[in-house]
């Protein structure tokens, strides 16, 4: 983790706008990228995959506010995301609300819940905080999986309440619109996170990460700032959840599990913690990579290897775990540092 | 009443498993401030080692004896794996606490997937001695012998760990290291060697837990250890990090609460109740029941 390089230059804004524009055009392009996507970019399947990558990018940005900037190692960030997914869908299914009000009510609810959970969890710090947040997230996961109240649909999850979703976001033909929704949400999340982390509170967050005792000595209450980061990150994650629900057309129990939180951690560390666009890239690459790795896993090359080698290699998580270990050992700043080094070398030459 | 006794004994067996998993976590954390997220994978490693021994060691005909060998082999493998993990990987990242945690995250993911790739995701049932399935009458309740065995092994491990920490020189260094590592270093004692030892002992306890867990949960599957790890975390936080007695107390509280609520209220609620217990303890005593300083 490093201090942010000078933020808010005109050039980064230009790059940002260009990138967003390019992503917005993506579903209209009839391009095929062999090796990564099966169909052309405009095919619904590909749009969905890239859309999920965008949602993960937004989620990773929200997590970066918490972990990368404030230094709070939460192992329960899957919880607000999963609450966003299940809350929105349940409100539509049970009370017949429309999608948008359901998502807004869920968002407000998640903010309220995260104030309570954050206040409890932040009584501890460091590793204990990680354990406590993990426990909170896991209890919801167990609640969903065992489903004692017959509410969450257990392991199979809940299909999307299609009849309450606006016409524009229904069906395979409209997956583009959901994609653009996901992209706007990512841009919004990015701007909010950027605004927050460059604000005065954002400075305090980074100070807490570097030396909490010193912040306290300056007469500030770290608890309030940490809670603010926790609640902001949770709210953004809940929003990402509401869009994920549309993209995959349902709520699946997988997003509640501890594995998903760990995947989130992988995303942020892959991209580079403490750098918002690093996290965004990490989330995006992860979303695409998991898909691609499972394609490699079922390929003929792997199948022709001896069992003791083919078995592990056909497990995407094995490859991912090993890559992650190597990353932590040899590239602790994530992909962003590679980019930094490249830019540094270009400037020198 | 007999159901109550059966549930209590089952809860005590579960507490034993939690203790075996959590005591290593607690010691590692107490001494090195490393949260080992690959600890659940060591539990799984123990279970698979035991399964392999029970399955392949057909030279030994008596299943009881074979189980004892399986337990010992699993313990040795766990000891070695824990030590190697510290020596080869964790050691490279001293002083970088978050990176150490991240490393164990990756390791945990990779190991669980490795088990899945090698042995599949369906639970593998351990070939058990017939005696395990028979029942003993305790106060009128019919208790499967395997539950009693788990309880016994867990108690023996608890006693052994206390003896190791109280009566041996290594144990003394570890206890001193938990209190004040810099002072121990200043006295010219090699704390780093204790780091390896603590990882190895933690791995051994987890692997013993994995062997017993394969019996308790009727089979070993890749994520079994990782699933229990969450409860082990809760146990460690409730008991107080770095305290072995606290871990034992936490294990009892968590396992019994879980069992009672799961049985008398609704399945699944027990696991949620445990989290409420955790929140309660944190509100009243953030450092855990027997923890000394706030972590």
Interface residues (C-beta under 8 A of the other chain):
Chain A: X1 X71 X73 X120 X121 X123 X124 X125 X126 X127 X128 X130 X131 X132 X134 X135 X136 X138 X139 X142 X143 X145 X146 X147 X148 X258 X259 X262 X265 X266 X269 X308 X310 X311 X312 X313 X314 X315 X316 X317 X318 X320 X321 X322 X323 X324 X325 X327 X328 X329 X332
Chain B: X29 X33 X35 X37 X89 X92 X93 X96 X97 X98 X99 X101 X102 X103 X105 X106 X107 X108 X109 X110 X111 X112 X113 X114 X116 X117 X118 X226 X230 X233 X234 X236 X237 X241 X266 X267 X268 X269 X271 X272 X274 X275 X278 X279 X282 X283 X286 X294 X295
